[in-house]
Amino acid sequence: MLTSLMALAAILLTTLVFLQWRMANPPAAEPVALVIPTVAKDTNFVNLWTAPSDWRLSRLAPQEQELVRYGRELIAHTADYLGPKGSVAHISNGMNCQNCHLNAGTQPWGNNYGAVQATYPKFRERSGTVENQVKRVNDCIQRSLNGCGLTPQATKCGGF
């Protein structure tokens, strides 16, 4: 019987030592494959936004095509239309919109118009209100071109 008790004590002692060791050294968790979809950084700036090519205008109605062409011309040569000697009105200081919005607003990293349609209307801190595109264009004409704002119904505004 003493042998049985000693064997039982040895088993309990071995179990106790094993449990203490296991608590100090827990088993490594099974590796879990965690797949997080990421977009590779474009450090070479290969995938920059670019303005649509002219051939894409063919998808628009003729009236819309003309409005896009007029808008591009208006942004590139604002002073010719709205400057001190403008053919449409005399409401600005003679600068062109593309002085700030390079290549008629199509130049990557050039203050382009790539996201305008998607981001307006939006809250602007300067005015403390939600502004639409017409209000923003007028702000730009009044502040940057030191001019008078356009009425929303003006053809010129549609071109912008």
HELIX and SHEET records of a PDB file:
HELIX    1   1 LEU A    2  ALA A   24  1                                  23    
HELIX    2   2 ASP A   54  ARG A   59  5                                   6    
HELIX    3   3 PRO A   62  ALA A   76  1                                  15    
HELIX    4   4 THR A   78  LEU A   82  1                                   5    
HELIX    5   5 CYS A   97  ASN A   99  5                                   3    
HELIX    6   6 LEU A  102  GLY A  105  1                                   4    
HELIX    7   7 VAL A  116  THR A  119  1                                   4    
HELIX    8   8 GLN A  133  ARG A  143  1                                  11    
HELIX    9   9 THR A  155  GLY A  159  1                                   5    
SHEET    1   A 2 LYS A 122  ARG A 124  0                                        
SHEET    2   A 2 THR A 129  GLU A 131 -1                                        
END                                                                             
